[in-house]
Amino acid sequence: MTDTPATFTKSERITGKNSISGLLSKGKWGNCRGLKYCYLPTGEEKPRRLMISVPKKLFKRAVRRNLLKRRIRESYRTRKGLIGIEGGVDLLIQYNTSEILDFTTVRETVEDILKQIK
């Protein structure tokens, strides 16, 4: 792991319609144990950016959606040094199963995703 601080600031979030649509149209997709991901390496020196999605179709209650987003965000925050791509990368992680995975499973899955992107 590199010496990146274990924080998740506002500048590390993907915002804006153009950024999101560019990621979805040009990005590379993959699956990993209940999570679907899309990433797009950017040649620019902007930070790694992340977007998390938990569909309302799978979890009607906002409490459960927020719990899962919190678990994914915490897993990414502690393991983001594994990416190691020069320049920036935009990453979308989408929860893709109807069961609520425990934190250790989510953490291992996010770690696997970051290693595959590397």
C-alpha distances in whole Angstrom, upper triangle without the diagonal:
4,7,8,11,11,14,16,19,22,21,18,21,23,26,30,32,31,27,27,30,29,25,28,30,28,24,24,24,23,23,21,23,25,22,23,21,22,20,21,19,21,21,21,19,19,16,15,18,18,22,22,26,27,31,34,36,34,34,37,36,33,32,31,29,28,26,25,23,22,20,18,18,16,14,13,12,10,8,8,5,5,9,8,12,14,16,16,17,19,18,21,21,24,25,27,29,32,31,28,25,24,21,19,20,19,15,15,17,15,12,14,15,11,11,15,14,12
4,6,9,11,13,15,18,21,19,17,20,22,25,28,31,30,26,27,30,28,25,28,30,28,25,24,25,24,25,24,26,27,25,25,22,23,20,21,18,19,19,19,16,17,14,13,17,18,22,23,26,29,32,35,37,35,35,38,37,34,33,32,30,29,28,26,24,23,22,20,18,17,16,14,13,11,10,9,5,7,9,8,11,12,14,15,16,18,18,21,22,25,27,29,31,34,33,31,28,26,23,22,23,21,18,18,20,17,14,17,17,13,13,17,15,13
4,6,9,12,14,16,19,18,16,20,22,25,29,31,31,27,28,31,29,27,29,32,30,27,27,28,27,28,26,28,29,26,27,24,25,22,23,20,21,21,20,17,17,14,14,17,19,22,24,27,30,33,36,38,36,36,39,37,34,33,32,31,29,28,27,25,23,22,21,19,17,17,15,13,11,11,10,7,10,12,11,14,14,15,16,17,20,20,23,23,27,28,31,33,35,34,32,29,27,24,23,25,23,19,20,22,19,17,19,20,16,17,20,18,16
4,6,8,11,12,15,14,12,16,19,22,25,28,27,24,24,28,26,24,26,29,27,24,25,25,25,26,24,26,27,24,25,22,22,20,20,18,18,19,18,15,14,11,11,14,15,19,20,24,26,30,33,35,34,33,35,34,31,30,30,28,25,25,24,22,20,20,18,16,15,14,12,10,9,10,8,6,10,11,10,13,13,14,13,15,17,17,20,20,24,25,28,31,33,32,29,27,26,22,22,23,21,18,19,20,17,15,18,18,14,16,19,17,15
4,6,9,10,14,14,12,16,19,21,25,28,28,24,25,29,27,25,28,30,29,26,27,27,27,27,26,27,27,25,26,23,24,21,22,21,21,22,20,17,16,12,13,14,16,19,20,24,26,29,32,34,33,32,34,32,29,28,28,26,24,23,23,20,18,18,17,14,13,14,12,9,9,10,9,8,12,13,14,16,17,17,16,17,18,18,21,21,24,25,29,30,32,31,28,26,25,21,21,23,21,18,20,21,18,17,20,19,16,18,21,20,18
4,7,10,13,14,12,14,18,21,24,27,27,24,24,28,27,24,26,30,28,25,26,26,25,25,23,24,24,22,23,21,22,21,22,21,22,23,22,19,17,13,13,14,14,17,17,21,23,26,29,31,30,29,31,29,26,25,24,23,20,20,19,17,15,15,14,11,9,10,9,5,5,8,8,9,12,13,15,17,18,18,17,17,18,17,19,18,21,22,26,27,29,28,25,23,21,17,18,20,17,14,17,18,15,14,18,18,15,17,20,19,18
4,6,10,11,9,12,15,18,21,24,25,22,22,26,25,23,25,28,27,25,25,25,25,25,24,25,25,22,23,21,22,20,21,21,21,22,21,18,16,12,12,12,12,15,16,19,21,25,27,30,29,27,29,27,24,23,23,21,19,18,18,16,13,14,13,10,9,11,9,6,8,10,9,11,14,15,16,18,19,18,16,17,17,16,18,18,21,22,25,27,29,28,25,23,22,18,19,21,18,16,19,19,16,16,20,19,16,19,22,20,20
4,7,8,6,8,12,14,18,21,22,18,18,22,22,20,22,25,25,22,23,23,23,23,22,24,23,20,21,18,19,18,19,19,19,21,19,17,14,11,10,9,9,11,13,16,18,22,24,27,26,25,26,25,22,21,21,19,16,17,16,13,12,13,12,8,9,11,9,6,9,11,9,12,15,15,16,18,19,17,15,15,14,14,15,15,18,19,23,25,26,26,23,22,21,18,19,21,17,16,19,19,15,16,19,18,16,19,21,19,19
4,5,5,7,11,13,16,19,20,17,18,22,22,20,22,25,25,23,24,25,25,26,25,27,26,23,23,20,20,19,20,19,19,21,18,16,13,10,11,10,10,12,14,17,20,23,25,28,28,26,28,26,23,22,23,21,18,19,19,15,14,16,15,11,12,14,12,10,13,15,12,15,18,17,18,19,19,17,15,15,14,15,16,17,20,21,25,27,29,29,26,25,24,21,23,24,21,19,22,22,18,19,22,21,18,22,23,21,21
4,5,6,9,9,13,16,17,15,15,19,19,18,20,23,23,22,24,24,25,26,26,28,26,23,23,20,20,19,19,19,18,20,18,16,13,11,11,9,10,11,13,16,19,22,23,27,27,25,26,25,22,22,23,20,17,19,19,15,15,17,16,12,14,17,14,12,16,17,15,17,20,19,20,20,21,18,15,15,14,15,15,17,19,21,25,27,29,29,26,26,26,23,25,26,22,21,24,23,20,21,24,22,20,23,25,22,23
4,6,8,9,12,15,16,13,14,18,18,16,19,22,21,20,22,23,25,26,26,28,27,23,23,20,19,17,17,16,15,17,14,13,9,7,9,7,10,12,14,18,21,23,25,28,28,28,29,28,25,25,26,23,20,22,21,18,18,20,17,14,16,18,15,13,17,17,14,16,19,17,18,18,17,15,12,13,12,13,15,17,20,22,26,29,30,31,29,28,28,25,27,27,23,22,25,24,20,21,24,21,19,22,23,20,21
4,7,9,13,16,16,13,13,17,16,15,17,20,19,17,19,20,21,22,22,24,23,20,19,17,16,14,14,14,14,16,14,12,9,6,6,4,6,9,12,15,18,21,24,26,26,26,27,26,23,24,23,20,19,20,19,15,15,17,14,11,13,14,11,10,14,14,11,13,15,14,15,15,16,13,10,10,9,10,12,14,17,19,23,25,27,28,26,25,25,22,23,24,20,19,21,20,16,18,20,17,15,19,20,17,18
4,6,10,13,14,11,11,14,15,13,15,18,18,16,18,19,20,21,22,23,22,18,18,15,14,13,14,15,14,17,16,15,11,9,8,5,5,6,9,12,15,18,20,23,23,23,24,23,20,21,21,18,16,18,17,13,14,16,13,11,14,15,12,12,15,16,13,16,18,16,18,17,18,16,12,11,9,9,10,12,14,17,20,23,25,26,24,23,24,21,23,23,19,19,21,20,16,18,20,18,16,20,20,18,19
4,7,9,10,7,7,11,11,10,12,15,15,14,16,17,19,20,21,23,22,18,17,14,13,12,12,13,13,16,14,15,11,10,9,6,6,6,9,12,15,17,20,22,23,23,24,24,21,22,22,19,18,20,18,15,16,18,15,13,16,17,14,15,18,18,15,18,19,17,19,17,18,15,12,10,7,8,9,12,14,17,20,23,25,26,25,24,25,23,25,24,21,21,23,21,17,20,21,18,17,20,20,17,19
4,7,8,7,7,10,11,11,13,16,16,16,19,19,22,23,24,26,24,21,19,17,15,15,15,16,15,18,16,17,13,13,13,9,9,8,11,13,16,18,20,22,23,23,24,24,21,23,23,19,18,21,20,16,18,20,18,16,19,20,17,18,21,21,19,21,23,20,22,21,21,18,15,14,11,12,12,14,16,19,22,25,26,28,26,27,28,26,28,27,24,24,26,24,21,23,25,21,21,24,24,21,23
4,6,5,6,9,10,11,13,14,16,16,19,20,23,25,26,28,26,23,21,19,17,16,15,17,16,19,17,18,15,15,15,12,12,11,14,15,18,19,21,23,25,25,25,26,23,25,25,22,21,24,23,19,21,24,21,19,23,24,21,21,25,25,22,25,26,23,25,23,23,20,17,15,12,14,14,17,18,21,23,27,28,30,29,29,31,29,31,30,27,27,29,27,24,26,27,24,23,27,26,23,25
4,6,5,6,8,10,11,12,14,15,18,19,22,24,26,28,26,23,20,18,16,16,15,18,17,20,19,20,17,18,17,14,14,12,15,15,18,18,20,22,24,24,25,26,23,26,26,22,22,25,24,20,23,25,22,21,25,25,23,24,27,27,24,27,27,24,26,24,25,22,18,17,14,15,14,17,17,21,22,26,27,30,29,30,32,30,32,31,27,28,30,27,25,27,28,24,24,27,26,23,26
4,6,5,6,8,10,10,12,13,17,18,22,24,26,29,27,24,21,18,16,15,13,15,14,17,16,18,16,17,17,14,15,14,17,17,21,21,23,25,26,27,28,29,26,29,29,25,25,28,26,23,25,27,24,22,26,26,23,24,28,27,24,26,27,23,25,22,22,19,16,15,12,14,14,18,19,22,24,27,29,32,31,31,33,32,34,32,29,29,31,28,25,27,28,24,24,27,25,22,25
4,6,5,6,9,10,11,11,15,16,19,21,24,26,25,21,18,16,13,12,10,12,11,14,13,15,13,14,13,10,11,11,14,15,19,20,22,24,25,26,27,28,25,27,27,23,23,25,23,20,22,24,21,19,23,23,20,21,24,23,20,22,23,20,21,19,19,16,13,11,9,11,11,15,16,20,22,26,28,30,29,29,31,29,30,29,26,26,27,25,22,24,24,21,20,23,22,19,21
4,5,5,6,9,10,10,13,14,17,19,21,23,22,18,16,13,11,11,11,13,13,17,16,18,15,15,14,11,10,9,11,12,15,16,19,20,21,22,24,25,22,25,24,20,20,23,21,18,20,22,19,18,21,22,19,20,24,23,20,23,23,20,22,20,21,18,15,13,9,10,9,12,13,17,19,22,24,26,26,26,28,27,28,27,23,24,26,23,20,23,23,19,19,22,21,18,21
4,5,5,6,8,10,13,14,17,20,22,25,23,20,17,14,12,12,11,14,14,18,18,20,18,18,17,14,14,12,14,14,17,17,20,21,22,24,25,27,25,27,26,22,23,26,23,21,24,25,22,21,25,25,22,24,27,26,23,26,25,22,24,22,23,20,17,15,11,12,11,15,15,19,20,23,25,28,28,28,30,29,31,29,26,27,28,25,23,25,25,21,21,24,22,20,23
4,6,5,6,8,11,13,17,20,22,25,24,20,17,14,11,10,9,11,11,14,15,17,16,17,15,13,14,13,16,16,20,20,23,24,25,27,28,29,27,30,29,25,25,28,25,22,25,26,22,22,25,25,22,23,26,25,22,24,24,20,22,19,20,17,14,12,10,11,12,15,16,20,21,25,27,30,30,29,31,30,31,30,26,27,28,25,22,24,24,20,20,23,21,18,20
4,6,6,5,9,10,13,16,19,22,20,17,14,11,7,7,6,9,10,14,14,17,15,15,13,11,11,10,13,14,17,18,21,22,23,24,26,27,25,27,26,22,23,25,22,19,22,23,19,19,22,21,18,20,23,21,19,21,20,17,19,17,18,16,13,10,7,8,8,12,13,17,18,22,25,27,26,26,28,27,28,26,23,23,24,21,19,21,20,16,17,19,17,14,17
4,6,6,8,9,12,15,18,20,19,16,12,10,7,8,9,12,14,17,18,20,19,18,16,14,13,11,13,13,16,16,19,19,20,22,24,26,24,26,25,21,22,24,21,19,22,23,19,20,23,22,20,22,25,23,21,23,23,19,22,19,21,19,16,13,10,10,8,11,12,15,16,20,22,25,25,25,27,27,28,26,22,24,24,21,19,21,21,17,18,20,18,16,19
4,6,9,10,14,17,20,23,22,19,15,13,10,10,10,13,14,17,18,21,20,20,18,16,16,15,17,16,19,19,22,22,23,26,27,29,28,30,29,25,26,28,25,23,26,26,23,23,27,26,23,25,28,26,24,26,25,21,23,21,22,20,17,15,12,13,12,15,15,19,19,23,25,28,28,28,31,30,31,29,26,27,27,24,22,24,23,19,20,22,20,17,20
4,7,10,13,17,20,23,22,19,16,13,9,9,7,10,11,14,16,19,18,19,17,15,16,15,18,18,21,21,25,25,26,28,30,32,30,32,30,27,28,29,26,24,27,27,23,23,27,25,22,25,27,25,22,24,23,19,21,18,19,17,15,12,11,12,12,15,17,20,20,24,27,29,30,29,31,30,31,29,26,26,26,23,21,23,22,18,19,20,18,15,18
4,6,10,13,16,20,19,16,12,9,6,5,5,8,10,14,16,18,17,17,14,13,13,13,15,16,19,20,23,23,24,26,28,30,28,30,28,24,25,26,23,21,24,24,20,20,23,22,19,21,24,21,19,21,19,16,18,15,17,16,13,10,9,9,9,12,14,17,18,21,25,26,27,26,28,27,27,25,22,23,23,19,18,19,18,14,15,17,14,12,15
4,7,11,13,17,17,14,11,8,5,5,6,9,12,15,18,20,19,19,16,15,14,15,16,16,19,20,24,24,23,26,28,30,29,30,28,25,26,27,23,21,24,23,20,21,23,21,19,22,23,20,18,20,18,15,17,15,17,17,15,11,11,10,10,12,13,17,17,20,23,25,26,24,27,26,26,23,21,21,21,17,16,17,16,12,13,15,11,10,13
4,7,10,14,14,11,7,6,4,7,9,12,15,19,21,23,21,20,17,16,14,14,14,14,16,17,21,21,20,23,25,27,26,28,25,22,24,24,20,19,22,21,18,19,22,20,18,21,23,20,19,21,19,16,19,17,20,20,17,14,12,10,9,10,11,13,13,16,20,22,22,21,24,23,23,20,18,19,19,15,14,16,14,11,13,14,11,10,14
4,7,10,11,9,6,5,6,9,12,14,18,21,23,24,23,22,18,17,15,15,15,15,16,17,21,20,19,22,25,27,26,27,24,21,23,23,19,19,21,20,16,18,21,18,17,20,21,19,18,20,17,16,19,18,21,21,19,15,14,11,10,10,10,12,11,14,18,19,20,19,21,21,20,17,16,17,16,12,12,14,11,9,11,12,9,10,13
4,7,7,6,4,6,9,12,15,18,21,24,26,27,26,24,20,19,16,16,14,14,15,16,19,19,17,19,23,24,24,25,21,19,21,21,17,17,20,18,15,18,20,17,16,20,21,18,18,21,18,17,20,20,23,24,21,18,16,13,12,10,9,10,9,11,15,16,17,15,18,18,18,14,13,15,14,10,11,13,10,8,12,13,10,12,15
4,6,5,6,8,11,13,17,19,22,25,27,28,26,24,20,19,17,16,15,15,15,17,20,20,17,19,23,24,24,24,21,19,20,19,16,16,18,16,13,16,18,15,15,18,19,16,17,19,16,16,19,20,24,24,22,19,18,14,13,10,10,10,9,11,15,15,15,13,15,15,14,11,10,12,10,7,8,10,8,7,11,11,10,12,15
4,6,8,11,14,17,20,23,26,29,30,31,29,26,23,22,19,18,16,15,15,16,19,19,16,18,21,22,22,22,19,18,19,18,14,16,18,15,13,17,18,15,16,19,19,17,19,21,19,19,22,23,27,28,25,22,20,17,15,12,11,10,9,9,12,12,12,10,12,13,12,9,9,11,10,6,9,11,9,10,13,14,13,15,18
4,7,10,14,17,20,23,26,29,30,31,29,26,23,21,18,16,14,13,11,13,16,15,12,14,18,19,19,19,16,14,17,15,12,13,16,13,12,15,17,15,16,19,20,18,19,22,20,20,24,24,28,28,25,22,20,16,14,10,9,6,5,5,9,9,10,8,12,13,13,10,9,12,11,8,10,13,12,11,15,16,15,17,20
4,6,10,13,17,19,22,26,27,27,25,23,19,17,14,13,10,10,10,12,15,15,13,15,18,19,19,19,16,14,16,15,11,12,14,12,10,13,15,13,13,17,18,16,16,20,18,17,21,21,25,25,22,18,16,12,10,7,6,5,5,7,11,11,12,10,13,13,14,11,9,11,11,8,8,12,11,9,12,14,13,14,17
4,7,10,14,17,20,23,25,26,24,22,18,16,13,12,10,10,10,12,15,15,14,16,19,21,20,21,18,16,17,17,14,13,16,15,12,15,17,15,14,18,19,17,17,20,18,17,20,20,23,23,20,16,14,11,8,6,5,6,6,9,13,14,15,14,17,17,17,14,12,14,14,10,10,13,12,9,12,14,12,13,16
4,7,10,13,16,20,21,22,20,18,15,13,10,10,9,10,12,14,17,18,17,19,22,23,21,22,20,17,18,19,15,14,17,15,12,14,16,14,13,16,18,16,15,18,16,14,17,17,20,19,16,13,11,7,5,5,6,9,10,13,16,18,18,16,19,18,18,16,13,14,14,11,10,12,11,8,10,12,11,10,13
4,7,10,13,17,18,20,18,17,13,12,10,10,11,11,14,15,19,20,19,21,24,25,24,25,23,19,20,21,18,16,19,18,15,16,19,17,14,18,20,17,15,18,16,14,17,15,18,17,14,10,8,6,5,7,8,12,13,16,19,21,21,20,22,21,22,19,17,17,17,14,12,15,14,10,11,14,11,9,13
4,7,10,13,15,16,15,14,10,10,9,10,12,14,17,19,22,23,23,24,27,28,26,27,25,22,22,23,20,18,20,19,16,16,19,17,14,17,19,16,14,16,14,11,14,12,14,13,11,7,6,4,6,9,11,15,16,20,23,24,24,22,24,22,23,21,18,18,18,15,13,14,14,10,10,12,10,8,11
4,6,10,12,14,13,13,10,10,11,12,15,16,20,21,25,26,26,27,30,31,29,30,28,25,25,26,23,21,23,23,19,18,21,20,16,19,21,18,15,17,16,12,14,11,13,11,9,6,5,7,9,12,15,18,20,23,26,28,27,26,28,26,26,24,22,21,21,19,16,17,17,13,13,15,13,9,12
4,7,9,11,11,11,9,10,12,14,17,19,23,25,28,29,29,30,33,33,31,32,31,27,27,28,25,23,24,24,20,20,22,20,17,19,20,18,15,15,15,11,11,8,9,8,6,4,6,9,12,15,18,21,23,26,29,30,30,28,29,27,27,26,23,22,22,20,17,18,17,14,13,14,13,9,10
4,5,8,8,10,9,10,13,15,18,21,24,26,30,31,31,32,34,35,32,34,32,29,28,30,27,24,26,26,22,21,23,22,19,20,22,20,16,17,17,13,13,9,9,6,5,5,7,11,14,17,20,24,25,29,32,33,32,31,32,30,30,29,26,25,25,23,20,21,21,18,16,17,16,13,13
4,7,9,11,11,13,16,19,22,25,28,30,33,35,35,36,38,38,36,37,36,32,32,33,31,28,29,29,25,24,26,25,21,22,24,22,18,18,18,14,13,10,8,5,6,8,11,14,17,21,24,27,29,32,36,37,36,34,35,32,32,32,29,27,28,26,23,23,23,20,18,19,18,15,15
4,6,9,10,12,15,18,22,24,28,30,33,35,35,36,38,38,35,36,35,32,31,32,30,27,28,28,25,23,25,25,21,21,23,22,18,18,19,15,14,11,9,5,6,9,11,15,18,21,24,28,30,33,36,37,36,34,35,32,33,32,29,28,29,27,24,24,24,22,19,21,21,17,17
4,6,9,11,15,18,22,25,28,31,34,36,36,36,38,38,35,36,35,32,30,32,30,26,27,27,24,22,24,23,20,19,21,20,16,16,17,14,13,11,8,5,6,9,12,15,19,22,25,28,31,34,37,37,36,34,34,31,32,32,29,27,28,27,23,23,24,22,19,20,21,17,17
4,7,8,12,15,19,22,25,28,31,33,33,33,35,35,31,32,32,29,27,28,27,23,24,25,22,19,21,21,17,17,19,18,15,15,17,14,14,12,10,7,5,8,10,13,16,19,22,26,28,31,34,35,33,32,32,29,30,30,26,25,26,25,21,22,23,21,18,20,21,17,17
4,6,10,13,16,20,23,26,29,31,31,31,33,32,29,29,29,26,24,25,24,20,20,21,18,16,17,18,14,13,16,15,11,12,14,11,11,11,10,7,5,7,9,11,14,17,20,23,26,29,31,32,30,28,29,26,26,26,23,21,23,22,18,18,20,18,15,18,19,15,15
4,7,10,13,17,20,23,26,28,28,28,30,30,27,27,26,23,22,23,21,18,18,19,15,13,15,15,11,11,14,12,9,10,11,9,10,9,10,8,5,5,6,8,11,13,17,20,22,25,28,29,27,25,25,23,23,23,20,18,20,18,15,15,17,14,12,14,15,12,12
4,7,10,14,17,20,23,25,25,25,27,27,24,24,24,20,19,20,19,15,16,17,14,12,14,14,11,11,14,13,10,13,14,11,13,12,13,11,8,6,5,6,9,11,14,17,20,23,26,26,25,24,24,22,23,22,19,18,20,18,14,16,17,14,13,16,16,13,15
4,7,10,13,16,19,21,21,21,23,23,20,21,20,17,16,17,15,12,13,14,10,9,12,12,9,10,13,13,10,13,14,12,15,14,16,14,11,8,6,5,6,8,11,14,17,20,22,23,21,20,21,19,20,19,16,15,17,15,12,14,16,13,12,15,16,13,15
4,7,10,13,16,18,18,18,20,20,17,18,18,14,14,15,13,10,12,13,10,9,13,13,11,12,16,15,13,17,17,15,18,18,20,18,14,11,8,6,5,6,8,11,14,17,19,21,19,19,20,18,20,19,16,16,18,16,13,16,17,14,14,17,17,15,18
4,7,10,13,15,14,14,17,17,14,15,14,11,10,12,9,7,9,10,8,8,11,12,10,12,15,15,14,18,18,17,20,20,22,21,17,14,11,9,6,5,6,8,11,14,16,17,15,15,17,15,18,17,13,14,16,14,12,15,16,13,14,18,18,16,19
4,6,9,11,11,11,14,14,12,14,12,9,10,12,9,7,11,12,10,11,14,14,13,16,19,18,18,21,21,20,23,23,25,24,20,17,14,11,8,6,5,6,9,12,13,15,14,15,17,16,19,17,14,16,18,15,14,17,18,15,17,20,19,18,21
4,7,9,8,8,10,11,10,11,9,6,8,10,7,7,11,11,10,12,15,15,15,17,20,20,20,24,23,22,26,26,29,27,24,21,17,14,11,9,6,5,8,9,10,12,11,12,15,15,18,16,13,16,18,15,14,18,19,17,19,22,21,21,24
4,5,6,7,8,10,10,13,11,8,11,13,11,10,14,15,14,16,19,19,19,21,24,24,23,27,26,25,29,29,31,30,26,23,20,17,13,11,8,7,8,10,10,12,13,15,18,18,21,19,16,19,21,18,18,21,22,19,22,25,24,23,26
4,5,5,5,8,8,11,10,7,11,13,12,12,15,17,16,18,21,21,22,24,26,26,26,30,30,29,32,32,35,33,29,26,23,20,16,15,12,10,11,12,11,13,13,16,19,20,23,21,19,22,24,21,21,25,25,23,25,28,27,27,30
4,6,6,10,11,14,12,10,14,16,14,15,18,19,18,20,23,23,24,26,28,28,28,32,31,30,34,33,36,35,31,28,24,22,18,16,12,11,10,11,9,13,14,17,20,21,24,22,20,23,25,22,22,26,26,23,26,29,28,27,31
4,6,9,11,13,10,9,13,13,12,13,16,16,16,19,21,21,22,24,26,26,27,30,29,29,32,32,35,34,31,28,24,21,17,15,11,9,8,7,6,9,10,13,16,18,21,18,17,20,22,19,20,23,23,21,24,27,26,26,29
4,6,7,9,7,6,10,11,10,12,14,15,15,18,20,20,21,23,25,26,26,30,30,29,33,33,36,35,31,28,25,22,18,16,13,10,11,10,7,9,9,13,15,17,20,18,17,20,22,20,20,24,24,23,25,28,27,27,31
4,6,9,8,8,11,13,13,14,16,18,18,20,22,23,24,26,28,29,29,33,33,32,36,36,39,37,34,31,27,24,21,19,16,14,14,13,11,13,13,16,19,20,23,22,20,23,25,23,23,27,28,26,28,31,31,31,34
4,5,6,7,9,10,11,13,15,16,17,19,20,22,23,25,27,28,28,32,32,32,36,36,39,37,34,31,28,25,22,19,17,15,16,15,12,13,12,16,17,19,22,21,19,22,25,23,23,27,28,26,28,31,31,31,34
4,5,5,6,8,10,10,12,14,15,16,18,20,21,22,24,26,26,30,30,30,33,34,36,35,31,28,25,23,20,18,16,14,16,16,14,15,13,16,17,18,22,21,19,21,24,22,22,25,27,25,27,30,30,30,32
4,6,5,6,9,10,10,12,14,15,16,18,20,21,23,24,25,29,29,30,33,34,36,35,32,29,26,24,21,19,17,15,17,16,14,14,12,14,15,16,19,19,17,20,23,22,21,24,26,25,26,30,30,30,32
4,5,5,6,9,10,11,13,14,15,17,18,20,22,23,24,27,28,28,31,32,35,34,31,28,25,22,19,16,14,12,14,13,11,10,8,11,12,13,17,16,14,17,20,19,18,22,23,22,24,27,27,27,30
4,5,5,6,9,10,11,12,14,16,17,18,20,21,22,26,26,26,29,30,32,31,27,25,22,19,16,13,11,9,12,12,11,11,9,12,13,14,17,16,14,16,19,18,17,20,22,20,22,25,25,25,28
4,5,5,6,9,10,10,12,14,15,16,18,20,20,24,25,25,28,29,31,30,26,24,21,19,16,14,13,12,15,15,14,14,12,13,14,13,17,17,14,16,19,18,17,20,22,21,22,25,26,25,27
4,6,5,6,9,10,11,12,14,15,17,19,20,23,24,24,28,29,32,31,27,25,23,20,17,15,14,12,15,14,14,12,9,10,10,10,14,14,12,14,17,16,15,18,21,20,21,24,25,25,27
4,5,5,6,9,10,11,12,14,16,17,18,21,21,22,25,26,29,28,25,22,20,17,14,11,10,8,11,11,11,10,7,8,9,9,12,12,9,11,14,13,12,16,17,16,18,21,21,21,24
4,5,5,6,9,10,11,12,14,15,16,19,20,20,23,24,27,26,22,20,17,14,12,10,9,8,12,13,14,14,11,11,12,11,14,14,10,12,15,14,12,15,17,16,17,20,21,20,22
4,6,5,6,9,10,10,12,14,15,19,19,20,23,24,27,26,23,21,19,16,15,12,13,12,15,16,17,16,12,12,12,10,13,14,11,11,15,14,13,15,18,17,17,21,22,21,23
4,5,5,6,9,10,11,12,14,17,18,19,22,24,26,26,23,21,19,16,15,12,12,11,14,15,15,14,11,9,9,6,9,10,7,8,11,11,10,13,15,15,15,18,20,20,21
4,6,5,6,9,10,11,11,15,15,15,19,20,23,23,20,17,15,12,11,8,9,9,12,14,15,14,12,10,11,8,10,10,6,7,10,9,7,10,13,11,12,15,16,16,18
4,5,5,6,9,10,10,14,15,15,18,19,22,21,18,16,14,12,11,10,12,12,16,17,19,18,15,14,14,11,13,14,10,10,13,12,9,12,15,13,13,16,18,17,18
4,5,5,6,9,10,13,14,15,18,20,23,23,20,18,17,15,15,13,15,14,18,19,20,19,16,14,13,9,11,13,10,8,12,12,10,11,15,14,14,17,19,18,19
4,6,6,6,8,11,12,13,16,18,21,21,19,17,16,14,14,11,14,13,16,18,19,18,15,13,12,8,9,10,7,5,8,9,6,8,11,11,10,13,15,15,16
4,6,5,5,9,10,10,13,15,18,18,15,13,13,11,11,10,13,14,17,19,21,20,18,15,15,12,12,13,10,8,10,10,7,8,11,10,8,12,14,13,14
4,6,6,9,11,12,14,16,18,18,16,15,14,13,14,13,16,17,20,22,24,23,20,18,17,13,14,15,13,10,13,14,10,11,14,13,11,14,17,16,16
4,6,8,10,12,14,17,19,19,18,17,17,15,17,15,18,19,22,23,25,23,21,18,16,13,13,14,12,9,11,13,10,9,13,14,11,14,17,16,16
4,5,6,8,11,14,16,17,16,15,15,14,15,14,17,18,21,22,25,23,21,18,17,14,13,14,12,8,10,11,8,6,10,10,8,10,13,13,12
4,5,6,9,11,13,14,12,11,12,11,13,13,17,18,21,23,26,25,23,20,20,16,16,17,14,11,13,13,9,8,11,10,7,10,12,11,11
4,6,6,10,12,13,12,12,14,14,17,16,20,22,24,26,29,28,26,23,22,19,18,19,17,14,14,15,12,10,13,12,9,10,13,12,10
4,6,9,12,14,13,12,14,13,16,16,19,20,23,25,28,27,25,22,21,18,17,17,16,13,12,13,10,8,10,10,6,6,10,9,7
4,6,9,11,10,9,11,11,14,14,18,20,22,24,28,27,26,23,23,20,19,19,17,15,14,14,11,9,10,9,5,6,9,6,5
4,6,9,9,10,13,13,17,18,21,24,26,28,31,31,29,27,27,24,23,22,20,18,18,17,15,13,14,13,9,9,11,9,6
4,6,7,7,11,12,16,17,21,24,26,28,32,32,31,28,28,26,25,24,22,20,20,19,16,15,15,13,10,11,11,8,6
4,7,9,12,15,18,20,24,27,29,32,35,35,34,32,32,29,28,28,26,23,23,23,20,18,19,17,14,14,15,12,10
4,7,10,13,17,20,23,26,28,32,35,35,34,32,32,29,29,29,26,24,25,24,20,20,20,18,15,16,17,13,12
4,7,10,14,16,20,23,25,28,31,32,31,29,29,27,27,26,23,22,23,21,18,18,19,16,13,15,16,12,12
4,6,10,13,16,19,22,25,28,29,28,26,27,24,25,24,21,20,20,18,15,16,16,13,11,13,13,9,10
4,7,10,13,17,19,22,25,26,25,24,25,23,24,23,20,19,20,18,15,16,17,13,12,15,14,11,13
4,7,10,13,15,19,22,23,22,20,22,20,21,19,16,16,17,14,11,13,14,10,10,13,12,9,12
4,6,10,12,16,18,20,19,18,20,19,20,18,15,16,17,14,11,14,14,11,11,15,14,12,15
4,7,9,12,15,16,15,14,16,15,16,15,11,12,14,11,9,12,12,9,11,14,13,12,15
4,6,9,12,14,13,13,16,16,17,15,12,14,15,12,11,14,14,12,14,17,16,15,19
4,6,9,10,10,10,13,13,15,13,10,13,14,11,11,15,15,13,15,18,17,17,21
4,7,9,10,11,14,15,17,14,12,15,16,12,13,16,16,14,17,19,18,18,22
4,6,8,9,12,15,16,13,12,15,16,13,14,18,17,16,19,21,20,21,24
4,7,9,13,15,17,14,14,17,18,16,17,21,20,19,23,25,24,25,28
4,6,10,13,14,12,12,16,16,15,17,20,19,19,22,24,24,25,28
4,7,9,12,10,10,13,15,13,15,18,18,18,21,23,23,24,27
4,7,8,6,6,10,11,10,12,15,15,16,18,20,21,22,24
4,6,6,6,9,10,11,12,14,16,17,19,20,21,23,25
4,5,5,6,9,10,10,12,14,15,16,18,20,21,22
4,5,5,6,9,10,10,12,14,15,16,18,20,21
4,5,5,6,9,10,11,12,14,15,17,19,20
4,6,5,6,8,10,10,12,14,15,17,18
4,5,5,6,9,10,11,12,14,15,17
4,6,5,6,9,10,11,12,14,15
4,5,5,6,9,10,11,12,14
4,5,5,6,9,10,11,12
4,5,5,6,9,10,11
4,5,5,6,9,10
4,5,5,6,9
4,5,5,6
4,5,5
4,5
4
